C-alpha cells in the first residue's frame, strides 16, 4: 500500500471529517469510498450512482447465494 499526502481546502477537510464520523469510517476510508464512487460514475456516465450501487449489491447477493428468482405474472 502506498502513502499519499493530500492538501485540501479547509472547508472540504471539515466536511470530509464530518462525513467520515457520521459513516463510522476513518478519514482515509472515507476518501477511498469517494474515489471508488467517482471511478464508478466516470465508468458509467449515463447511470445514476444509486442504480450502479444497487446493481453491484444485487450481483454480490447472487454470488453469495442470497438471490431469489423473480416469477413474472405472479401476484400474491
Secondary structure as GFF3:
##gff-version 3
##sequence-region A 1 76
A	DSSP	alpha_helix	10	22	.	.	.	ID=ss1
A	DSSP	alpha_helix	27	43	.	.	.	ID=ss2
A	DSSP	alpha_helix	49	63	.	.	.	ID=ss3
###
